[in-house]
Amino acid sequence: MIQRDSYMQRLDLVRDKQIIKVLTGVRRSGKSTILEMYKQRLKERFDVADDQIHHLNFEDLGISNLQDYHKLYDYLNNHLVANKMNYIFLDEIQNVAHFEKVLDSLFIKKNVDLYVTGSNAFMLSGELSTLLSGRYIEIHVFPLSFAEFLPTMTNTSKTQAFDRYSERGGFPFAIELNDSQTYHDYIDGIINTVLIKDILARRERGNASFVEELAKYLTDTTGNLITPRKIAGLMTSKGGKTSSATVTSYLKNFTDAYLFYKCDRYDISGKRYLTINSKYYPVDPALRIDLLGTKRPNFGSRLESIVYLELLRRGYEVYVGSLGNLEIDFVAIKDGIKEYYQVSLSVKDEHTYQREIRGFQKIHDNFPKKLLTEDSGYYNDNGIEQINVIDWLLS
């Protein structure tokens, strides 16, 4: 089983605390496996007995009768061990109508520690966010990072492993599939499930072909600033008339399903957030090969996407930096501290290097400035750090 230590450590910090742990993330990113790993951790490290652990997965038809929230509550309540902490794990809880009522009722019990997973952001909206406001913490689960992926690759160099990761991504089960067709079918199944169950199923008049075209477009334009109006115009020119409002709605569906992430702009000089023109990044490199096939990728934008997702994993708020007519790839903010990032395949050419650091030189503060490339070595040029991206990903 692939070790996912960062999630284990995060769960340790909130164990036995009266707060609901909500694990969210795209389908097949490993949420259920993380729960299984944590169950084992509870037994081995904290001497929790089997009868104190209650685990239900609502993708299992065998417990479909418990999708009635009254029956679910009664079942769990009747199985609680008195005078001991009970650890309740509820997988894909969004499949239970009014599940928030069950969570609210269990939450008030002093001997219950609640862990739930869900594959879309809808579960954290509406009545749930109102009813459980201040009672839950969201732990976002991504497909494997490169640091998690690397130990699964044997007899290969870090560079070879990174090349494979960049192309095929980090969906946990997919890395076991060496046959290209089987791998493609598996990734295609994930994407289609998200498009159908998490996006189209929530729309009264969803357009399947439009959704697929939009997913392809976002993947192909990774790293480019886009607007709903521009997308609507492009789709209309192809014969599928649509409006910017419709595009905006679908884009929200994509981010709610965790298939893509929206990166807004930040005005570095004015220190303000901008809401027009954003970038969208796919949740995993695997989307490109599935949605675009053998079309030659923009390797620079693919690297940029990997860095963006890694910054999110590390808990940063991430924005595209705007500095007059210049752009900083990422402004990453955590605990009030900013870090600036530029991403480039190579800056061995002096002209390319000067172009990449031009934006850094216009920033007049002392926050870290990092240039990530595939070039080997580490350099510090008057406070601008040039770091090999593989070394950074493993740091």
C-alpha positions as CSV (number, residue, x, y, z in Angstrom):
1,M,0.0,0.0,0.0
2,I,1.4,3.4,-1.0
3,Q,2.3,5.5,2.0
4,R,0.5,8.8,2.3
5,D,2.2,10.1,5.4
6,S,1.1,13.7,5.1
7,Y,-2.5,12.7,5.4
8,M,-1.8,10.4,8.4
9,Q,-0.1,13.2,10.2
10,R,-2.9,15.6,9.5
11,L,-5.5,13.2,10.8
12,D,-3.4,12.6,13.9
13,L,-3.6,16.3,14.7
14,V,-7.4,16.2,14.9
15,R,-7.9,12.7,16.3
16,D,-10.4,12.6,19.2
17,K,-11.1,16.3,18.7
18,Q,-14.8,17.2,18.5
19,I,-14.7,18.2,14.9
20,I,-15.9,16.3,11.8
21,K,-13.1,15.3,9.5
22,V,-14.3,15.7,5.9
23,L,-12.0,14.2,3.2
24,T,-12.8,15.6,-0.2
25,G,-11.2,15.2,-3.6
26,V,-11.7,13.9,-7.1
27,R,-12.9,10.3,-7.5
28,R,-10.2,7.6,-7.2
29,S,-7.7,10.0,-5.6
30,G,-7.3,7.6,-2.6
31,K,-9.8,8.9,0.0
32,S,-11.1,5.5,0.9
33,T,-7.6,4.0,1.1
34,I,-6.5,6.8,3.4
35,L,-9.4,5.9,5.7
36,E,-8.4,2.2,5.6
37,M,-4.8,3.2,6.4
38,Y,-5.9,5.4,9.3
39,K,-8.1,2.6,10.7
40,Q,-5.0,0.4,10.8
41,R,-3.0,3.2,12.3
42,L,-5.6,3.6,15.1
43,K,-5.3,-0.1,15.9
44,E,-1.5,-0.3,15.8
45,R,-0.5,3.1,17.3
46,F,-3.4,3.9,19.6
47,D,-4.6,0.5,20.7
48,V,-8.2,1.0,19.4
49,A,-10.2,-2.2,19.4
50,D,-12.1,-3.5,16.3
51,D,-15.5,-2.9,17.9
52,Q,-14.7,0.8,18.4
53,I,-14.4,1.2,14.6
54,H,-17.5,1.5,12.4
55,H,-16.9,1.8,8.6
56,L,-19.6,2.1,5.9
57,N,-19.0,2.7,2.2
58,F,-22.1,4.0,0.5
59,E,-21.0,2.9,-2.9
60,D,-21.7,-0.7,-1.6
61,L,-25.1,-1.8,-2.7
62,G,-25.1,-4.3,0.2
63,I,-25.9,-1.4,2.6
64,S,-28.3,0.5,0.3
65,N,-31.0,0.1,3.0
66,L,-28.9,2.5,5.2
67,Q,-29.2,5.3,2.7
68,D,-32.3,6.2,4.6
69,Y,-30.8,8.7,7.1
70,H,-33.1,7.5,9.9
71,K,-32.0,3.9,9.5
72,L,-28.4,5.0,9.2
73,Y,-28.5,6.9,12.5
74,D,-30.3,4.0,14.3
75,Y,-27.7,1.5,13.0
76,L,-24.7,3.5,14.1
77,N,-26.3,4.6,17.4
78,N,-27.0,0.9,18.2
79,H,-23.5,-0.2,17.5
80,L,-21.7,2.4,19.6
81,V,-19.5,1.1,22.4
82,A,-20.4,2.7,25.7
83,N,-17.7,4.6,27.7
84,K,-15.2,4.3,24.8
85,M,-14.3,6.5,21.9
86,N,-16.0,5.3,18.7
87,Y,-14.4,6.0,15.3
88,I,-17.0,6.3,12.6
89,F,-15.9,6.2,8.9
90,L,-18.5,7.1,6.3
91,D,-17.3,6.8,2.7
92,E,-19.0,8.7,-0.1
93,I,-21.6,10.1,2.3
94,Q,-23.1,12.4,-0.3
95,N,-25.0,9.3,-1.6
96,V,-27.2,9.5,1.6
97,A,-30.0,12.1,1.3
98,H,-30.0,14.4,4.3
99,F,-26.8,12.9,5.6
100,E,-26.0,16.1,7.4
101,K,-28.8,15.3,9.9
102,V,-27.0,12.1,10.8
103,L,-23.6,13.9,11.2
104,D,-25.2,16.6,13.3
105,S,-26.8,14.0,15.6
106,L,-23.6,12.0,16.0
107,F,-21.5,15.1,16.4
108,I,-23.1,15.9,19.8
109,K,-22.1,12.6,21.3
110,K,-18.9,12.9,23.4
111,N,-17.7,9.4,22.5
112,V,-17.8,9.7,18.7
113,D,-15.0,10.7,16.3
114,L,-16.4,11.3,12.8
115,Y,-14.6,10.8,9.5
116,V,-16.4,11.2,6.2
117,T,-15.4,11.3,2.5
118,G,-17.1,12.8,-0.6
119,S,-16.2,13.3,-4.2
120,N,-17.7,16.7,-4.9
121,A,-18.0,20.1,-3.3
122,F,-21.8,20.0,-3.3
123,M,-21.7,18.1,-0.1
124,L,-20.1,21.1,1.6
125,S,-22.7,23.5,0.3
126,G,-26.3,24.4,1.2
127,E,-27.8,23.0,4.4
128,L,-24.6,21.2,5.4
129,S,-22.5,24.3,5.6
130,T,-25.3,26.0,7.5
131,L,-26.0,23.2,9.9
132,L,-22.4,22.2,10.6
133,S,-20.8,25.6,10.3
134,G,-17.7,25.6,12.5
135,R,-18.1,21.8,13.2
136,Y,-16.0,20.3,10.4
137,I,-12.6,20.6,8.9
138,E,-12.0,19.9,5.2
139,I,-9.0,17.8,4.3
140,H,-8.4,17.8,0.6
141,V,-7.1,14.7,-1.0
142,F,-5.2,14.8,-4.3
143,P,-3.9,12.1,-6.5
144,L,-0.3,11.1,-5.6
145,S,2.3,13.7,-5.4
146,F,5.7,13.0,-7.1
147,A,7.2,12.3,-3.6
148,E,4.5,9.6,-3.0
149,F,4.8,8.3,-6.6
150,L,8.6,7.9,-6.6
151,P,8.8,4.9,-4.2
152,T,6.5,2.9,-6.5
153,M,9.1,3.1,-9.3
154,T,11.9,0.6,-9.0
155,N,15.1,0.4,-11.0
156,T,14.5,3.8,-12.5
157,S,16.2,7.1,-12.0
158,K,14.4,10.1,-10.5
159,T,14.4,11.7,-14.0
160,Q,12.9,8.7,-15.6
161,A,10.3,8.4,-12.9
162,F,9.4,12.1,-13.2
163,D,9.0,11.7,-17.0
164,R,6.5,8.9,-16.4
165,Y,4.7,10.9,-13.7
166,S,4.5,13.9,-16.0
167,E,2.8,11.8,-18.6
168,R,0.6,9.4,-16.7
169,G,0.0,11.1,-13.5
170,G,-0.6,9.9,-10.0
171,F,-4.1,8.2,-9.7
172,P,-3.1,5.5,-7.1
173,F,-4.5,2.4,-8.8
174,A,-3.5,3.6,-12.3
175,I,0.2,3.3,-11.6
176,E,-0.1,-0.4,-11.3
177,L,-1.4,-0.7,-14.9
178,N,1.5,-1.1,-17.2
179,D,-0.6,-2.0,-20.2
180,S,-1.3,1.2,-22.1
181,Q,-4.8,0.3,-23.2
182,T,-5.9,-0.9,-19.7
183,Y,-4.5,2.3,-18.2
184,H,-6.3,4.5,-20.7
185,D,-9.6,2.6,-20.1
186,Y,-9.2,3.1,-16.4
187,I,-8.5,6.9,-16.6
188,D,-11.3,7.3,-19.1
189,G,-13.6,5.6,-16.7
190,I,-12.7,8.0,-13.9
191,I,-13.2,11.0,-16.1
192,N,-16.5,9.8,-17.6
193,T,-17.8,9.0,-14.1
194,V,-17.0,12.5,-12.9
195,L,-18.5,14.1,-16.0
196,I,-21.7,12.0,-15.7
197,K,-22.3,11.6,-12.0
198,D,-20.8,14.8,-10.6
199,I,-21.5,17.2,-13.4
200,L,-24.3,16.2,-15.8
201,A,-26.4,14.5,-13.1
202,R,-26.7,17.9,-11.3
203,R,-28.0,19.7,-14.4
204,E,-31.6,19.5,-15.7
205,R,-30.5,19.9,-19.3
206,G,-26.9,18.9,-19.3
207,N,-25.1,18.7,-22.6
208,A,-22.7,15.7,-22.7
209,S,-20.8,16.7,-25.8
210,F,-20.4,20.3,-24.6
211,V,-19.0,19.0,-21.3
212,E,-16.5,16.8,-23.0
213,E,-15.4,19.6,-25.4
214,L,-15.0,22.0,-22.5
215,A,-12.9,19.5,-20.5
216,K,-10.7,19.1,-23.6
217,Y,-10.4,22.8,-24.1
218,L,-9.4,23.4,-20.5
219,T,-6.8,20.7,-20.6
220,D,-5.3,22.0,-23.9
221,T,-5.1,25.6,-22.7
222,T,-3.6,24.8,-19.2
223,G,-1.6,27.8,-18.1
224,N,-3.4,30.3,-20.3
225,L,-5.7,33.0,-19.0
226,I,-9.2,32.4,-20.2
227,T,-12.7,34.0,-19.8
228,P,-16.1,32.5,-20.1
229,R,-16.9,34.9,-22.9
230,K,-13.9,33.7,-24.9
231,I,-14.9,30.1,-24.4
232,A,-18.5,30.8,-25.3
233,G,-17.4,32.5,-28.5
234,L,-15.2,29.6,-29.5
235,M,-17.9,27.0,-28.8
236,T,-20.4,29.0,-30.8
237,S,-18.0,29.3,-33.7
238,K,-17.9,25.4,-33.8
239,G,-21.7,25.3,-34.1
240,G,-22.7,24.8,-30.5
241,K,-24.3,28.1,-29.5
242,T,-23.9,28.9,-25.8
243,S,-23.6,31.9,-23.5
244,S,-20.8,33.1,-21.1
245,A,-23.3,32.5,-18.3
246,T,-23.7,28.9,-19.3
247,V,-19.9,28.4,-19.6
248,T,-19.5,30.0,-16.1
249,S,-22.0,27.5,-14.7
250,Y,-20.2,24.5,-16.2
251,L,-16.8,25.8,-15.0
252,K,-18.2,25.9,-11.5
253,N,-19.4,22.3,-11.9
254,F,-15.9,21.3,-13.0
255,T,-14.2,22.8,-10.0
256,D,-16.9,21.5,-7.6
257,A,-16.2,18.0,-8.9
258,Y,-12.4,18.6,-8.3
259,L,-11.6,17.8,-11.9
260,F,-10.1,21.2,-12.5
261,Y,-8.9,24.0,-10.2
262,K,-9.4,27.7,-10.8
263,C,-6.4,30.0,-10.3
264,D,-7.4,33.6,-10.0
265,R,-5.1,36.6,-10.5
266,Y,-3.4,38.7,-7.8
267,D,-2.2,42.3,-8.4
268,I,1.2,42.3,-6.8
269,S,1.7,46.1,-6.9
270,G,-1.9,46.9,-5.7
271,K,-2.0,44.0,-3.3
272,R,-5.5,43.1,-4.4
273,Y,-7.3,40.1,-5.9
274,L,-8.6,40.2,-9.5
275,T,-11.7,38.3,-10.6
276,I,-11.4,38.6,-14.4
277,N,-9.2,36.3,-16.5
278,S,-8.2,33.1,-14.6
279,K,-6.3,29.9,-15.3
280,Y,-7.6,26.4,-14.9
281,Y,-5.4,23.4,-14.1
282,P,-6.4,19.7,-14.3
283,V,-6.3,17.7,-11.1
284,D,-3.7,15.3,-12.6
285,P,-1.5,14.9,-15.7
286,A,-3.5,11.8,-16.7
287,L,-6.3,14.1,-18.0
288,R,-4.1,15.2,-20.9
289,I,-3.4,11.8,-22.4
290,D,-7.0,10.7,-21.9
291,L,-8.7,13.8,-23.3
292,L,-6.2,14.9,-25.9
293,G,-4.6,11.6,-26.9
294,T,-1.3,11.8,-28.7
295,K,-1.5,15.5,-29.4
296,R,1.9,17.0,-28.6
297,P,1.7,18.6,-25.2
298,N,3.0,22.0,-24.2
299,F,5.6,20.6,-21.9
300,G,6.1,24.0,-20.1
301,S,2.4,24.2,-19.2
302,R,2.4,20.6,-18.1
303,L,5.3,21.3,-15.7
304,E,3.5,24.5,-14.5
305,S,0.4,22.4,-13.7
306,I,2.4,19.9,-11.6
307,V,3.9,22.8,-9.6
308,Y,0.5,24.4,-9.1
309,L,-1.0,21.2,-7.7
310,E,2.0,20.7,-5.4
311,L,1.6,24.1,-4.0
312,L,-2.0,23.3,-3.2
313,R,-1.0,20.1,-1.5
314,R,1.4,22.0,0.7
315,G,-1.5,24.2,1.9
316,Y,-0.9,27.4,0.0
317,E,-3.4,29.8,-1.5
318,V,-2.2,30.1,-5.1
319,Y,-2.7,32.9,-7.5
320,V,-1.4,34.1,-10.9
321,G,0.7,37.2,-10.2
322,S,0.0,40.3,-12.2
323,L,2.6,43.0,-12.3
324,G,1.8,45.6,-14.9
325,N,2.3,43.9,-18.3
326,L,4.4,41.2,-16.6
327,E,3.2,37.9,-15.1
328,I,4.5,35.8,-12.2
329,D,3.4,32.2,-12.7
330,F,2.4,31.8,-9.0
331,V,2.0,33.9,-5.9
332,A,1.7,31.3,-3.1
333,I,0.4,32.6,0.3
334,K,0.4,30.7,3.6
335,D,0.2,32.2,7.1
336,G,0.5,35.7,5.7
337,I,3.8,34.9,4.0
338,K,4.1,35.1,0.2
339,E,6.4,33.2,-2.1
340,Y,6.8,33.9,-5.8
341,Y,7.3,31.2,-8.4
342,Q,8.3,31.1,-12.0
343,V,8.3,27.8,-13.9
344,S,10.3,27.0,-17.0
345,L,11.6,23.8,-18.6
346,S,15.1,25.3,-19.0
347,V,16.9,28.6,-18.6
348,K,20.2,27.5,-19.9
349,D,19.8,30.1,-22.6
350,E,20.6,33.5,-21.1
351,H,17.8,35.2,-23.0
352,T,15.3,32.8,-21.5
353,Y,16.8,33.3,-18.0
354,Q,16.5,37.0,-18.2
355,R,12.9,36.8,-19.4
356,E,11.9,34.5,-16.6
357,I,13.5,36.7,-13.8
358,R,12.3,40.0,-15.2
359,G,9.1,39.9,-13.2
360,F,11.1,39.0,-10.0
361,Q,13.3,42.1,-10.5
362,K,10.2,44.3,-10.5
363,I,9.0,43.0,-7.1
364,H,10.2,45.2,-4.3
365,D,9.7,43.1,-1.2
366,N,11.8,40.5,0.6
367,F,9.6,37.5,0.1
368,P,11.2,34.3,-1.4
369,K,11.5,34.2,-5.2
370,K,12.0,30.8,-6.8
371,L,12.6,29.8,-10.3
372,L,11.8,26.1,-10.9
373,T,13.3,24.4,-13.9
374,E,14.4,20.9,-15.1
375,D,18.0,22.1,-15.2
376,S,20.3,20.5,-12.7
377,G,21.8,22.4,-9.8
378,Y,20.9,25.2,-7.4
379,Y,21.8,28.8,-7.8
380,N,21.1,32.0,-5.9
381,D,21.2,35.2,-8.0
382,N,20.7,38.2,-5.6
383,G,17.9,36.4,-3.8
384,I,16.4,34.7,-6.8
385,E,16.7,31.0,-6.2
386,Q,17.0,28.6,-9.2
387,I,16.0,25.1,-8.1
388,N,15.7,21.9,-10.0
389,V,12.0,21.1,-10.0
390,I,12.5,17.4,-9.0
391,D,14.6,18.4,-6.0
392,W,11.8,20.9,-5.0
393,L,9.1,18.3,-5.4
394,L,11.0,16.0,-3.1
395,S,11.9,18.7,-0.5
